[in-house]
Amino acid sequence: MSNKLFVGSLSWNTDDYGLRAAFERFGDITDAKVITDRDSGRSRGFGFVTFADSAAAGRAVDAMNGAELDGRSLNVDVAQERGGGGGGGGGGRRERSNRW
């Protein structure tokens, strides 16, 4: 089992410190991060908690999936690794111009 957990359905009011506080009773946390919008700085409603060991992560999933934090029922699961697929597409085929 991975040590990194995905935490979804976060309240807009939950910050990194609140997320860490909610999960630290299960074991040593190496990182807790609420993901925010790049432009507005507002929470995107999910985050990640990384534990020092997988046993603590397992206990946290069992206890916190469906638990309430800041008035919201959480969705907690093991984080999936991101695929190395690269960024967004560039669109369709470009016509090449013969004009210089």
VMD Tcl script that draws the C-alpha trace (Angstrom):
set ca {
  {0.00 0.00 0.00}
  {1.16 3.49 -0.81}
  {1.83 6.03 1.92}
  {0.09 8.84 0.00}
  {-3.66 9.35 0.36}
  {-6.10 11.31 -1.77}
  {-8.63 13.24 0.31}
  {-11.66 14.49 -1.64}
  {-14.79 16.49 -0.82}
  {-12.89 18.96 1.34}
  {-14.64 22.06 2.61}
  {-13.50 25.33 1.04}
  {-12.47 26.30 4.60}
  {-10.06 23.38 5.14}
  {-6.41 24.39 4.87}
  {-3.13 22.45 5.05}
  {-3.00 22.73 8.84}
  {-6.57 21.51 9.32}
  {-5.96 18.59 6.98}
  {-2.82 17.59 8.87}
  {-4.57 17.91 12.23}
  {-7.41 15.64 11.12}
  {-5.03 12.84 10.09}
  {-2.07 13.07 12.49}
  {-3.64 10.76 15.08}
  {-3.01 7.82 12.74}
  {0.76 8.23 12.49}
  {3.65 10.42 11.41}
  {2.76 12.67 8.49}
  {5.48 13.80 6.11}
  {3.22 16.10 4.05}
  {-0.37 17.40 4.02}
  {-1.44 19.66 1.18}
  {-4.79 21.11 0.09}
  {-4.66 21.73 -3.65}
  {-5.54 25.28 -4.63}
  {-6.46 26.99 -7.88}
  {-3.42 28.61 -9.46}
  {-5.24 31.84 -10.35}
  {-7.64 32.42 -7.47}
  {-5.79 30.66 -4.64}
  {-9.08 29.03 -3.59}
  {-9.20 25.37 -2.55}
  {-10.07 22.96 -5.34}
  {-11.82 20.71 -2.80}
  {-9.21 17.98 -2.53}
  {-5.77 17.34 -1.12}
  {-3.16 14.76 -0.28}
  {-1.77 13.40 2.99}
  {1.49 11.45 2.98}
  {2.36 9.22 5.92}
  {5.81 7.98 6.96}
  {4.58 4.37 6.73}
  {1.89 2.45 4.89}
  {0.33 0.95 8.04}
  {-0.61 4.43 9.27}
  {-2.00 5.27 5.83}
  {-4.16 2.14 5.93}
  {-5.53 3.02 9.36}
  {-6.34 6.53 8.13}
  {-8.24 5.27 5.07}
  {-10.30 2.89 7.21}
  {-11.17 5.55 9.77}
  {-11.48 8.69 7.67}
  {-13.29 7.56 4.53}
  {-16.81 8.89 5.10}
  {-15.81 10.81 8.24}
  {-16.79 14.45 8.58}
  {-14.32 17.33 8.49}
  {-15.42 20.98 8.54}
  {-19.00 19.96 7.76}
  {-18.17 17.73 4.76}
  {-18.10 13.94 4.43}
  {-14.64 12.98 3.17}
  {-13.67 10.60 0.37}
  {-10.33 9.06 1.33}
  {-8.41 6.52 -0.73}
  {-4.88 5.60 -1.71}
  {-3.58 8.17 -4.19}
  {-3.08 6.94 -7.73}
  {0.22 7.70 -9.39}
  {-0.06 10.24 -12.19}
  {0.57 8.90 -15.63}
  {3.52 10.39 -17.46}
  {1.30 11.32 -20.37}
  {2.52 14.87 -20.79}
  {0.46 18.00 -21.00}
  {-2.49 19.04 -23.07}
  {-2.82 18.44 -26.74}
  {-1.82 20.95 -29.32}
  {-4.86 20.52 -31.46}
  {-5.17 19.42 -35.03}
  {-2.88 19.39 -37.98}
  {-1.22 22.65 -38.97}
  {-1.05 23.68 -42.57}
  {2.38 24.62 -43.71}
  {2.66 27.88 -45.54}
  {4.93 28.23 -48.56}
  {5.12 31.98 -48.07}
  {8.33 33.30 -46.56}
}
mol new
graphics top color blue
foreach p $ca { graphics top sphere $p radius 0.5 }
foreach p [lrange $ca 0 end-1] q [lrange $ca 1 end] { graphics top cylinder $p $q radius 0.2 }
display resetview
